[in-house]
Amino acid sequence: MSIEKFGGIFTPTCDICGEELDGGFDFYDAVQAKKTAGWKSRKTNGEWEDVCVTCQEDE
């Protein structure tokens, strides 16, 4: 999953490079934070993945 849970805090994590967005989020704020940062969600081989801006540019 692209939003990792550590204790009660959720952290958006890029599925390509492992970059994490800073901040302690609840799940819905984590989803909004990755959208605000320009990350894209996409389905690959039936699984959802999140891709940061840097990895999007590299593709």
C-alpha positions in Angstrom: 0.0 0.0 0.0 1.2 3.5 -0.8 0.0 5.1 2.4 2.0 3.4 5.2 0.6 3.2 8.8 3.1 3.7 11.7 1.2 3.5 14.9 -1.8 5.8 14.4 0.0 8.0 11.8 -0.3 7.6 8.0 2.6 8.5 5.7 2.3 8.7 1.9 5.2 6.7 0.3 6.1 6.6 -3.3 5.9 3.0 -4.6 8.8 3.6 -7.1 11.5 5.3 -5.0 10.2 5.1 -1.4 10.1 8.9 -0.9 7.8 9.9 2.0 5.8 13.0 2.6 6.7 14.7 5.9 4.0 15.1 8.5 1.7 13.0 10.7 -1.6 12.5 8.9 -4.8 10.6 9.5 -5.7 8.5 6.4 -7.9 11.1 4.7 -5.3 13.9 5.2 -2.6 11.7 3.8 -4.6 11.1 0.7 -5.1 14.9 0.3 -1.4 15.6 1.0 -0.3 13.4 -1.8 -2.7 15.0 -4.2 -1.6 18.5 -3.1 2.0 17.5 -3.7 1.3 16.4 -7.2 1.5 12.7 -6.7 -0.5 10.4 -9.0 -2.3 7.3 -8.1 -2.5 4.6 -10.8 -3.5 1.0 -11.1 -0.7 -1.3 -12.3 -1.2 -5.1 -12.7 -4.4 -4.8 -10.6 -2.7 -3.0 -7.7 -2.9 0.7 -6.8 0.4 2.6 -6.5 1.3 6.2 -5.8 4.0 7.9 -7.7 5.8 11.1 -6.6 6.5 14.0 -8.9 10.2 13.1 -9.4 9.4 9.5 -10.5 6.7 10.8 -12.8 9.2 13.1 -14.5 11.7 10.2 -14.8 9.2 8.0 -16.7 
